[in-house]
Amino acid sequence: MATTNSQVEFHTLTLKQDDTTLPSALTEHLTKLKTDNSIRSIHLGKQIEHPTRWSVIIVTTTPGRDAASSWAATLGNTLLDSRSLVITAPGVRGNLAAALDAPCTEVFTCHGVDDGFLDANMKPFAEGVDKGRPDGFHGLAYGEFDQPADGDLPAGPAVRILLGWDSKDAHLAQRGEGKVIDEYIHHVRTGRKGIDLFPGSGVALDY
């Protein structure tokens, strides 16, 4: 599975109110970011299970850079909380475009992983699902990052995988006995202390 030289930034923005209309300050800020030649793409979507949370995923060619470091300054009193993490180049494997351009992007994170988890556990899971090509599946990408201390999440190495689907229902339809995911999920059930999972609508922004 190919490795990309891009850095991927994940920003979770929790707004004070459930509003289907994004704050104009955010759309203006993202429009400005799109003019930066080092940014390959920006993806924005509301988390299906958490209507006040929006995910902004930024793919950039500049390692070590936080392209959107001050969400508080951008969103002002409409922002309740923001969380950010970065998977640095060249640590992203797979097909980022296929995972992020899909109508629904599943984000699955393994926290507190053992040494070697990326290759020993996540790699066979990812390659098995990608090869199996379940119905409604678009593609995937994954990588390792350093998780800062955050509530119940253990600090240290963590691994995140993005899986692109036609919809949340398409994703759920591929879980269960006899399905492709079921065949390979055992790889990521060990070697880690915890997980989190959310599907959301990952829509590429074009300005």
ChimeraX attribute file (.defattr): number of C-alpha atoms within 10 A of each C-alpha:
attribute: neighborCount
match mode: 1-to-1
recipient: residues
	/A:1	11
	/A:2	9
	/A:3	16
	/A:4	17
	/A:5	16
	/A:6	23
	/A:7	23
	/A:8	27
	/A:9	20
	/A:10	18
	/A:11	20
	/A:12	19
	/A:13	21
	/A:14	20
	/A:15	20
	/A:16	13
	/A:17	12
	/A:18	12
	/A:19	11
	/A:20	9
	/A:21	6
	/A:22	12
	/A:23	14
	/A:24	11
	/A:25	14
	/A:26	13
	/A:27	15
	/A:28	11
	/A:29	14
	/A:30	20
	/A:31	15
	/A:32	11
	/A:33	17
	/A:34	17
	/A:35	11
	/A:36	11
	/A:37	11
	/A:38	15
	/A:39	18
	/A:40	14
	/A:41	19
	/A:42	22
	/A:43	19
	/A:44	20
	/A:45	21
	/A:46	22
	/A:47	20
	/A:48	15
	/A:49	10
	/A:50	13
	/A:51	14
	/A:52	18
	/A:53	24
	/A:54	22
	/A:55	21
	/A:56	21
	/A:57	23
	/A:58	25
	/A:59	22
	/A:60	24
	/A:61	18
	/A:62	17
	/A:63	16
	/A:64	12
	/A:65	14
	/A:66	17
	/A:67	16
	/A:68	16
	/A:69	11
	/A:70	10
	/A:71	18
	/A:72	14
	/A:73	10
	/A:74	18
	/A:75	17
	/A:76	10
	/A:77	10
	/A:78	14
	/A:79	19
	/A:80	15
	/A:81	13
	/A:82	16
	/A:83	12
	/A:84	18
	/A:85	16
	/A:86	22
	/A:87	23
	/A:88	23
	/A:89	19
	/A:90	14
	/A:91	16
	/A:92	23
	/A:93	21
	/A:94	21
	/A:95	21
	/A:96	21
	/A:97	16
	/A:98	18
	/A:99	25
	/A:100	29
	/A:101	20
	/A:102	23
	/A:103	18
	/A:104	27
	/A:105	31
	/A:106	24
	/A:107	18
	/A:108	17
	/A:109	19
	/A:110	24
	/A:111	23
	/A:112	21
	/A:113	22
	/A:114	16
	/A:115	11
	/A:116	10
	/A:117	21
	/A:118	21
	/A:119	10
	/A:120	14
	/A:121	21
	/A:122	25
	/A:123	17
	/A:124	17
	/A:125	20
	/A:126	26
	/A:127	14
	/A:128	16
	/A:129	21
	/A:130	21
	/A:131	10
	/A:132	14
	/A:133	13
	/A:134	18
	/A:135	13
	/A:136	17
	/A:137	23
	/A:138	22
	/A:139	25
	/A:140	26
	/A:141	24
	/A:142	25
	/A:143	24
	/A:144	22
	/A:145	17
	/A:146	16
	/A:147	18
	/A:148	14
	/A:149	10
	/A:150	9
	/A:151	7
	/A:152	7
	/A:153	16
	/A:154	16
	/A:155	14
	/A:156	14
	/A:157	19
	/A:158	26
	/A:159	22
	/A:160	21
	/A:161	22
	/A:162	23
	/A:163	26
	/A:164	30
	/A:165	30
	/A:166	16
	/A:167	19
	/A:168	19
	/A:169	11
	/A:170	15
	/A:171	21
	/A:172	11
	/A:173	13
	/A:174	17
	/A:175	14
	/A:176	11
	/A:177	9
	/A:178	9
	/A:179	14
	/A:180	20
	/A:181	21
	/A:182	14
	/A:183	16
	/A:184	18
	/A:185	18
	/A:186	12
	/A:187	16
	/A:188	20
	/A:189	14
	/A:190	14
	/A:191	19
	/A:192	18
	/A:193	14
	/A:194	16
	/A:195	17
	/A:196	11
	/A:197	11
	/A:198	14
	/A:199	24
	/A:200	24
	/A:201	25
	/A:202	26
	/A:203	19
	/A:204	19
	/A:205	15
	/A:206	9
	/A:207	9
